[in-house]
Amino acid sequence: MIQPLILKAYSPEYIIKKPEKIVLYSTKSFKLSLKFLIICNRTSLAGSLLFGQPIYANNFWSKVKLESVKVLRGSVKEFRVETYDLNVMEGGFYKKIPKDIRYGFTHDVLLLNIENTRYREEIVVEVNLDVNASRVDSSKLSFVDISGNIRDAKRELGDDYDIYTAHTFYWDYLSPPVQRILKHLKEFLVHKYQKPIEGHPHISNNT
């Protein structure tokens, strides 16, 4: 019988703003244990192998804390937790973010450095999480006027505005197809309201 290797983990706190008029209720705390089966498919001795697993914790209705990692089978040389933006690709992988920076698209990623892997070798890792989650009631949003313009968004989001509206790997606003659609919409709105877009209270050229 293999004696499990227990590695104490590190999980920083996320600071995520809860939207106004959103109600959280039925908060529950529970333990979550996940097992990962990692199989090396290389035909020769692979040496060390890096495995990454995101830890999804950055939202306003739940907090997830990485409690421990247990290596049940195989050899793990080391592990570490690093932060990445899962919406931005850089050099063929997600963009690495300094640990002191936290925003809505960043996630902690558990990285395991597995050594001396052989063809079809099976590595089994158990990840234990502490979860605190709430149900979300957004019904109040339907009873209020939530219309606004870009200036309202900038005022409400503050310093986070540029982060949430930046071009990313999945939301490339500057791509030609998106720009053609935006051009068509702006022409339609100008024709409908018979005034420049910047003259309408709920529309902006920056939309």
C-alpha positions in Angstrom: 0.0 0.0 0.0 1.3 3.4 -1.0 1.5 5.9 1.8 -0.1 9.2 0.6 2.1 12.2 0.4 0.3 15.2 1.9 1.3 18.7 0.7 -0.1 21.7 2.6 -1.4 24.2 0.1 -1.5 28.0 -0.3 -4.6 29.9 -1.3 -4.8 33.7 -1.1 -8.0 35.6 -0.5 -9.9 37.1 -3.5 -11.5 40.5 -3.2 -14.5 40.5 -5.6 -17.2 43.2 -5.5 -20.8 42.0 -5.0 -23.0 43.8 -7.5 -25.6 46.1 -6.1 -29.2 44.7 -5.7 -28.0 41.1 -5.7 -29.0 39.1 -2.6 -27.1 36.1 -1.4 -28.8 33.5 0.8 -28.7 29.8 1.9 -24.9 30.0 2.5 -23.3 26.6 3.0 -19.9 25.5 3.9 -18.6 22.1 2.8 -15.5 20.0 2.0 -14.8 19.0 -1.6 -12.4 16.3 -2.6 -11.3 15.8 -6.2 -9.1 13.0 -7.6 -7.1 13.5 -10.7 -5.8 10.6 -12.8 -2.8 11.8 -14.9 -1.5 9.4 -17.6 1.7 10.0 -19.5 1.2 9.2 -23.2 4.8 9.7 -24.3 6.5 6.8 -25.9 9.8 7.3 -24.1 10.9 8.3 -20.6 9.5 11.8 -20.2 11.5 13.0 -17.2 9.6 15.7 -15.4 6.1 16.6 -16.4 4.1 19.8 -15.4 0.4 19.4 -14.7 -1.8 22.4 -14.1 -5.3 22.6 -12.5 -7.2 25.9 -12.1 -8.9 26.6 -8.7 -12.0 28.5 -9.4 -12.5 30.9 -6.5 -12.9 34.4 -7.9 -16.6 35.2 -7.7 -18.9 37.1 -5.3 -21.1 34.1 -4.3 -18.4 31.6 -3.3 -15.0 31.3 -1.7 -12.8 28.3 -2.3 -9.7 27.5 -0.3 -7.1 24.9 -1.3 -6.6 22.9 1.9 -4.2 20.1 0.9 -2.9 17.9 -2.0 -2.4 14.2 -1.5 -0.3 12.2 -4.0 -1.8 8.7 -3.9 0.2 7.2 -6.7 3.3 8.3 -8.6 6.1 10.7 -7.8 5.5 14.4 -7.5 8.7 16.3 -7.0 7.1 19.6 -6.0 3.9 21.6 -6.3 3.2 25.3 -6.3 0.2 27.7 -6.8 0.5 30.5 -9.4 -1.9 33.0 -10.7 -3.0 33.2 -14.4 -5.5 35.1 -16.5 -7.5 32.3 -18.2 -8.8 34.7 -20.8 -5.4 35.8 -22.2 -3.0 33.6 -24.0 0.7 34.4 -24.0 3.4 32.2 -25.6 1.0 29.3 -26.1 -0.2 29.3 -22.5 -2.3 31.4 -20.2 -0.8 34.7 -19.1 1.0 34.6 -15.8 -0.1 37.3 -13.3 1.9 38.5 -10.2 0.4 37.2 -7.0 -0.4 40.6 -5.6 -2.7 41.3 -8.5 -6.3 40.1 -8.3 -9.2 40.8 -10.7 -12.2 39.1 -12.2 -10.5 36.9 -14.7 -7.5 35.7 -12.6 -7.4 32.2 -11.1 -5.0 30.3 -8.9 -3.6 27.3 -10.7 -2.2 24.3 -8.9 1.0 23.2 -10.7 2.4 19.7 -10.0 5.9 18.9 -11.1 5.8 15.1 -11.7 9.2 13.4 -12.1 10.5 10.3 -13.8 7.3 9.6 -15.7 7.2 6.4 -17.9 4.9 5.5 -20.9 1.3 5.0 -19.6 2.3 5.6 -16.1 -0.7 6.6 -13.9 -0.4 9.3 -11.3 -3.3 9.8 -8.9 -3.6 13.1 -7.0 -6.3 14.1 -4.5 -7.1 17.8 -4.1 -9.0 18.9 -1.0 -11.0 22.1 -1.0 -12.9 24.2 1.6 -15.9 25.7 -0.1 -18.2 28.4 1.1 -21.0 29.1 -1.4 -24.4 31.0 -1.5 -27.4 30.9 -3.7 -27.9 34.1 -5.8 -31.2 36.0 -6.0 -31.1 38.6 -8.8 -34.8 39.2 -8.9 -34.5 42.8 -7.7 -32.8 43.7 -10.9 -36.1 43.2 -12.8 -37.9 45.9 -10.7 -35.5 48.7 -11.3 -34.4 50.8 -14.3 -30.9 49.4 -15.1 -30.4 51.4 -18.3 -27.4 53.6 -18.4 -24.5 54.6 -20.6 -20.8 54.1 -20.7 -20.2 56.9 -18.1 -22.4 55.1 -15.6 -20.4 51.9 -16.1 -17.1 53.8 -15.6 -18.5 55.3 -12.4 -19.7 52.0 -11.0 -16.7 49.9 -11.8 -14.1 52.5 -11.0 -10.6 51.2 -11.4 -11.9 47.8 -12.6 -13.5 49.4 -15.7 -10.4 49.1 -17.9 -9.9 45.5 -16.8 -13.4 44.3 -17.7 -13.5 46.1 -21.0 -10.0 45.3 -22.2 -9.4 43.2 -25.3 -8.7 39.6 -24.5 -8.0 36.3 -26.3 -11.7 35.5 -26.4 -13.1 39.0 -26.7 -11.1 40.7 -29.4 -13.2 43.8 -30.0 -10.6 45.1 -32.6 -11.0 42.1 -34.9 -12.3 43.0 -38.4 -15.6 41.0 -38.1 -16.5 42.6 -34.7 -15.6 46.1 -36.1 -17.9 45.5 -39.1 -20.8 44.6 -36.8 -20.2 47.6 -34.6 -20.1 49.9 -37.6 -23.4 48.4 -38.9 -25.1 48.9 -35.4 -23.8 52.5 -35.1 -25.1 53.4 -38.6 -28.5 51.8 -37.7 -28.7 53.8 -34.5 -27.8 57.1 -36.1 -30.5 56.5 -38.7 -33.1 55.5 -36.1 -32.5 58.5 -33.7 -31.5 60.9 -36.4 -28.6 62.2 -34.4 -24.9 61.4 -33.8 -24.4 58.5 -31.4 -22.6 60.7 -28.8 -25.8 62.8 -28.7 -27.9 60.0 -27.3 -28.0 59.6 -23.5 -27.7 55.8 -23.6 -25.2 55.3 -26.4 -21.6 56.1 -26.8 -19.0 55.9 -29.6 -17.0 53.8 -27.2 -19.7 51.2 -26.9 
